[in-house]
Amino acid sequence: MFESLTQRLSGTIERLRGRGRLTEENIREATREVRIALLEADVALPVVQALIERIKVRAVGQEVLKSLTPGQALIKVVRDELTAVMGSQAADLNLNVPAPAVILMAGLQGAGKTTTVGKLAKHLKERRKKKVMVVSADVYRPAAIEQLKTLAEQVDVLFFPSAPEQKPEAIVKAAIDDARKSYVDVLIVDTAGRTSIDAAMMAEIKALHAAVTPVETLFVVDSMTGQDAAVTAKHFSEALPLTGVVLTKTDGDARGGAALSVRYITGKPIKFIGVGEKPDGLDVFHPDRVASRILDMGDVLSLVEQVEQQVDKDKAQKLAEKVAKGKKFDLNDMKDQLEQMQNMGGLHGLMDKLPGMGQIPDAVKNQVTGKEVPRMVAIINSMTKKERRNPALLNGSRRARIAKGAGMTPADVNKLMKQFQQMEKMMSKLSGGGMKGLMRGMRG
Ligand code: GDP
């Protein structure tokens, strides 16, 4: 996410971090670099100007120059201001209305609207425990209705059927009636998108909005379009009272311009970001966490949440108990850990959220993505039960046999055993000093 912006900014920041003293010249230089990085990331000019102005005012003030660690203080100023321009706090959906709460989704064709309806349905069902129904009012493309039906089945929510010969308002009114009868909490309405904004499209969605009075009207926009995303959202918000924006495709090589511009240009909060094509590729937008990620300070909180949602709790609990009792960590435990990692989208999905990752070239990151974890699992699979429980048995000839069984070289097996030893060491620190022990393990 926002890799090039991150790379540029973290370069600037690295140079400042350790400084014991900063001169005004250093600060001018740094703000110049931040400005160039923002412009290159396609952040809208008024946003860049406002940001730089605020950073400058604070940077030459007491807060930074008099600080014992001016480099750090300046980084904090930049992070605060990036956070503020994105809206400071995560903006929640308003669902506190008599059921069904209607969410109207608008956007240009191809922005990711239908995909987002599926993701949002899953999010509301699984994380907010809501009974969800979806309906398509896109009467121009029968394929769009079919696409939504398939998505609804995939995420297992109710689907209200519609057909091209119906009127959008009639469809949605019927869906609301049905939702009420079926005790649905949230009804998400997908609408037609066009290739660009046109009068007929605006008139139609305005009429639809007036007829169904949704509690949330979300504008879905592709982050790859940079600051244009903010401009399109602004046009829409002039015609329709938007309550928020969903920024899609932030997992691609979007430069960050959209994320940083939307709030300032439209006055509307970004509520969610799309982070992948699959139904679970939707994150709540947390301005502070995104700012930290842009500055390559990592997004450990999101990482923790992701782990909490996706980890097999029983297995995690068993391992925690085992470690607490001071029992030995073995290769079966390692295999469990690796498999859980795979469930979370492999190392790549996790790495993206760790501090400092922006510095690591893509070529290196790609080496550890995808294939690495399944290969490690394959090596462990080719060991006997006894060997997994007692890694000390693994002498040279056993390692050669395992390598052959997994279709790999003894060097691969040795590498895995090194990684195992590191994990084992970390676990033993954990059992000694709890969380503090782990933190020590990570640092040292
Ligand atoms: P609509 O015309 O606005 O309804 O757009 P669709 O929902 O059909 O999405 C258009 C394309 O964008 C599809 O190929 C989606 O898989 C893709 N897409 C949507 N959201 C995301 C996202 O967050 N990340 C990625 N990588 N692709 C997305």
Boltz pocket constraint, residues with backbone or C-beta under 6 A from the ligand:
constraints:
  - pocket:
      binder: B
      contacts: [[A, 107], [A, 108], [A, 109], [A, 110], [A, 111], [A, 112], [A, 113], [A, 114], [A, 115], [A, 116], [A, 193], [A, 247], [A, 248], [A, 249], [A, 250], [A, 251], [A, 252], [A, 273], [A, 274], [A, 275], [A, 276], [A, 277], [A, 281]]
      max_distance: 6.0
